[in-house]
Amino acid sequence: LFMLRGGFASWKETNPAIGWDAGNDAGGSLKARDVSIGASIVTTSGAYGNEIRVGLSAAKREWTQSGPAATMLVNEGIRIGGNAGLPGLFDTRTLGLAEALQYFAGRHTVKAGLSLDHTSYRQGYQFGSAGVFQFGDLDHFGSGQGNYYRTLSDAPEARFSITAPGLFLEDRYEESSGLQLLLGLRWDTQILP
């Protein structure tokens, strides 16, 4: 048995709400895209079964800011203008592989296997990179007494990968036609750069 599945989504948002702070996020926009494709091959022979899965996925979020710089009134706890968290780029790509062997024995189905995911990340984000105005309160804002800061970096993007291997073992016991008991163990880890 061969199965193939795929998915695609793409959307844009203007002035999306970002985070929990009280602000209007004026001039912000989001372009997003998700793509996935997966294939699996299942074979059975007598009391044995084999399943191989391969999957690819990609997700990208690109946040931009075209409006005024973020302006914060600290005492009032509000923000006007843009968002200090913009711009930002978050891009991930994952390759996943899995292999599972099954053994059918009466009411028991024993399954064991391994998985391996490799995810690469590309992130471009620095809080305050577009500049932030801060004022103590509305009176200081009105008189123009406040401060301004901007975050700068020699490396505006970070790129790294994580590999995640895993092993699993499970036993599915069918007590009756309407009742199944599933017992399983799984071990996963992440190998960081």
Rosetta blueprint (number, residue, H / E / L):
1 L L
2 F E
3 M E
4 L E
5 R E
6 G E
7 G E
8 F E
9 A E
10 S E
11 W E
12 K E
13 E E
14 T E
15 N L
16 P L
17 A L
18 I L
19 G L
20 W L
21 D L
22 A E
23 G L
24 N L
25 D L
26 A L
27 G L
28 G E
29 S E
30 L E
31 K E
32 A E
33 R E
34 D E
35 V E
36 S E
37 I E
38 G E
39 A E
40 S E
41 I E
42 V E
43 T E
44 T E
45 S E
46 G L
47 A L
48 Y E
49 G E
50 N E
51 E E
52 I E
53 R E
54 V E
55 G E
56 L E
57 S E
58 A E
59 A E
60 K E
61 R E
62 E E
63 W E
64 T E
65 Q E
66 S L
67 G L
68 P L
69 A L
70 A E
71 T E
72 M E
73 L E
74 V L
75 N L
76 E L
77 G L
78 I E
79 R E
80 I E
81 G L
82 G L
83 N L
84 A L
85 G L
86 L L
87 P L
88 G E
89 L E
90 F E
91 D E
92 T E
93 R E
94 T E
95 L E
96 G E
97 L E
98 A E
99 E E
100 A E
101 L E
102 Q E
103 Y E
104 F E
105 A E
106 G L
107 R L
108 H E
109 T E
110 V E
111 K E
112 A E
113 G E
114 L E
115 S E
116 L E
117 D E
118 H E
119 T E
120 S E
121 Y E
122 R E
123 Q E
124 G E
125 Y E
126 Q L
127 F L
128 G L
129 S L
130 A L
131 G L
132 V E
133 F E
134 Q E
135 F E
136 G L
137 D L
138 L H
139 D H
140 H H
141 F H
142 G H
143 S H
144 G L
145 Q L
146 G L
147 N E
148 Y E
149 Y E
150 R L
151 T L
152 L L
153 S L
154 D L
155 A L
156 P L
157 E L
158 A E
159 R E
160 F E
161 S E
162 I E
163 T E
164 A E
165 P E
166 G E
167 L E
168 F E
169 L E
170 E E
171 D E
172 R E
173 Y E
174 E E
175 E E
176 S E
177 S L
178 G L
179 L E
180 Q E
181 L E
182 L E
183 L E
184 G E
185 L E
186 R E
187 W E
188 D E
189 T L
190 Q L
191 I E
192 L L
193 P L
